[in-house]
Each structure stands twice: as structure tokens, then as C-alpha cells.
């Protein structure tokens, strides 16, 4: 039986509760930011909603709160799985580079090429998305804070922050829309983010290197359990010398 019960149930543990809580909390905050940002940017919307000052405050504090779930998740032993996955995002394999090279091929050919890759738990597209979200989120936070508390800074800083904040926000809308559409197209992956588990058949098709990693881990754990159950008395040379 695998470490996560995969062989018994046909399911693998993909995301734990902490990872899922961080994802959906941040998804909610992103939704608030997009909606309030659109209301502030589009005059007809703010005229319809009214109470511009309240909308500005909600937008500001949702942005400030955005990194908090991740920081809390990483601050204790409960974030071990999340830390492992972050390390995975930072590791790029030959399969990831090949995944990117076939990105602009025609759909049938691209699917065939990617099906032959030994992809890990996350593919190159997911790693790029994570890198953009982390880096872009920090820039959005910094530029937003500068726009709110601008008095100590020169006027041209505020103008530059406005330009960066607005265009990066548009880029986020595009990326998030693509992310949502891809999640809806892959219901198994979406269920994994909802409930934490995914089928071995999905892993075999989309993340074979990760499946190999889990199976090797299960074998190692089984050997450790067998050694512990056997006890030291059965090891060679462990008997009494006299």
C-alpha cells in the first residue's frame, strides 16, 4: 500500500488542507481585488455601486491581506507540504523545458508531445503561473501601497506606480481567467484542489515523474516499517557473543 493509501483506494494525496486553504483564501481575495478594482477603474461601475471610499478601502485591505495566508501557512510545521511544493516550483527539469518548446505547436501535435514527457507534480505552465503570481503580486502590493500613501514620494513615482499597477492588474485578469478556464477543463485537477486527492490514472497521464516519486517513497516507507517490525534481534551479528 502506498504512503497515502493510493494503492488501496486508487487515489493519491495531491494537496493537504493547508495548501487548499491558502489557495481558496487567496482566490477569494483575488476575486475581491478584481471586482473592486474594476469598480474603481470603470466610471459606470462605480457610479452604479456608489460609495467609492468604501470600495477603495476594501480594495486596499484585500491587497494587504493577500500575502497573509501564505505567510501563516509557511510559519509552522503545518506547512511542510506547502514548502515541499514551493521547492518543486523552483526546480526546472528537462521535461519542463521541452513542455515549453512545444507550446506553440498545433493542439493535436502538442498534446502528443506532452504526453511523452516525464512531468513532475507541476508542469512548466503551472510553474510559470506561480512565478508570475508571486512576483507580480509583490509589485502590485508595493505599487498599491505607494498609491495610497504617496505623500513622501515624488509625483513621478506616483505616476509610474499608477501605470504599473493598472497594466499589471490587466495582466492578472488575463492570467486568472486562463487559470480558471483550464481548471474547469480538467475536472480531476479541480477536484484535487477541492478535496485534496487525485486518481493514479490522472497522475500517470499528467505527472508520471511525480507518481514514480510517490511509489519510491512508499517502497522506502514499507522497508522501514518491515525493518522496525523485525527488530534488532534478527539482524546478522545481533545475537549474544557468548
N, C-alpha and C positions, 0 to 999 in steps of 0.2 A: 504493500500500500504506500502511496506517495505521502510526502510530509504534510500535504494539505488535504488528504483524503481524495485526491484526484482519481486514483485507480478504482476506488470503491464507488465513487459517485459519478465519474466521468466529468467532473468539474475541477477547475483549478482556481486557487485564490489569486486574483489579479490585483485587487486594491483592498486595503483594510479600511476600517471605519474612519480612521483619522484622515486618510487620503481622500475618501469620499466626502467627508465633512468639509475639508478645505476646498475641494473642487466646487461643491454646490453652494457653499457660502460665498466664494468668490464669484461664481456665476450669478448669484443674486445681486451682489454688489455691482458687477459689471452691467447688469440689466438696469439697475437704478441709475448708474452713471450715463448710460446711453440715452435713457428716456429723459432724464433731467437735462443732459447736455443738449439734446435735440430741442427741448423746450426753450432753453436759453438762447440757442443759436438761431432758431427759426421764429421770426416775429409772429406769424399767425398762430403758432402753437402756444407761445407764452401769453398771447392775447386771449386765447381760449382758456388756458389754465388759470391765468391770473397769479397774484401773489408771487411775483418774481423773487423777492428777497427770500422767501421760504424755500423756493426751488433752488436758489443759489446755495443756501445753507445745506440743504440735503445733498446736493452735488458735491460740495466741499467735504463734508464729513464722511460721505461714502467713499470718496477718493482717499482720504486719510486712513480710513479703516481697512482699505484693500489689503495692505501687507500684513495686517494683524493676525488673521487666521494662520497664514504660513509661518509667521514668527512663533506663534504659540505652539503650532504643531511640531516645529523643529527644536523647541526648547526643552524637551524632556524625553524620557525613554520611550514614551508612546509614539514618537515619530521615527522609529527605526526604519520601518518600511518606506516611509517618505524619503528619508535620507538616502536609502539604497537606490530608490528610483531617480532621485536627483543626480546621483553619481552616474546612473545609466544614461541620463540625458546628456551628460558631459563626455561620454565616450562614443567616439565615431569609428565604425568598423569599415572594412572594405565593402561589405554589403550595403551600408548606408550610402557610400559614395556612388555605388552602382545604381541604387534606388533613385538618386538624384539625376544621374546621367540619362535615365530613360523617361524622365518626367514629361518631356515634350514629344514623345512618340505617340503614334495613334493608339487609341484606347485598347483594342484587342492585343496589339503587339506589346504595349506597356504592361498589361495585366499578365501576359505570358512571361515576360522578362522578370517581373517582380515575384511571380510565383516560384521561380527557381532560386531566389535569394534566401540565404540563411539569416533572416532578420531576427533581431533580438526582441525584447519585450516592447520596445518602441521603435517605430521606423523613422527614417530621416525626416519625413514631413512633420511628425509629431515632435521631434527634437527641435526642428526649426521653429515650430509654433511656440514651444516652451521658451526658447531663447528670445524670440520676439516679444512674447508676453512679459517676460521678466525684465528685459532691457527697456522695452517701450513703456512698461508700467512705471518704472523708476523715473523716466524722462517726463511722463505725464504728471506724476506726483510732484516732481521738482518744479515744472513749469506752472502747474496749478497753484502751488504754494506761493510762487513768485507773483502770480497774477492777483492773488488775494492779499498778500502783504507786500506790496510793491514799493512803499514809500522809501525804504533805504536804498533802492536801486535806481540807476539812471533810466530815463524814459525809453531809450532804445532797447534796454533789456526787456522791458515790458512788451514792447512791440515784437521783439524776437520771440519771447515766450508765447505771445498770442498766436503768432504764425505757427510755431512748432506744435503747440497744444491743439490747435484746430485741425491741422493736417494729419497729425498723428492719431487724433481721435477718429478721423475718417478712415485711416488705415486699420484701426482696431475694429471698426464696424465691419469692414470688408473681411478681415481675418475671422472675426467671431461668427459672422454669417456663414462663411465657408466651413468653420468648425462644426456649427450646428447642423448644417446640411449633410456633412459627412457622417456625423453621429447618427442622424436619422436614417441614413442609407445603410448603416451597419448596426442593426438592432442588437446583435450579440454584444458588440463592444459597448453600446449604450447601456444594456442591462448590467454589464460588468461594473460600470460606474455607478449604477443604482444599487446593485445588490452585492457587488464585490467578487463574484465568481464568473468564470467563463469556461466553455467546453474545451476539452482536449483537442477535438477536431478543429475548432477555430484556431487554437494555438499552433496546431500542425500546419495549417494553411498560411497563417499570417505571421507567426512568430516562432518558427521552428527552433532557432537557437535558444530562445527562452525556454521552450519545452525541454530541450536537452539539458539545460541548466537545472531545471526543476527535477528532472529524473535522476541526474547525477547527485543532486543534493539528497534526494530520497534514498538512494542506494547507500550513500555515506552515513546517513542517519540510521538506516537499518543495520548496517555493520556495527555502528557504535552501540546500538541497543543490544545486538546479539553478543558483543564482547562484554558488555556490562552484565547481561544475564548469565553468561557463562561463569564469570567470576575469576579472580586471580588464581584460584587453586588449580584450574585446568590448564593454565598456561605452561609451556615447556619450561622445566627447571624450577617450577614454583614449589615443588614438594620439599619436604624436610630433608636436609642434607644427612641427618643421622638415621 
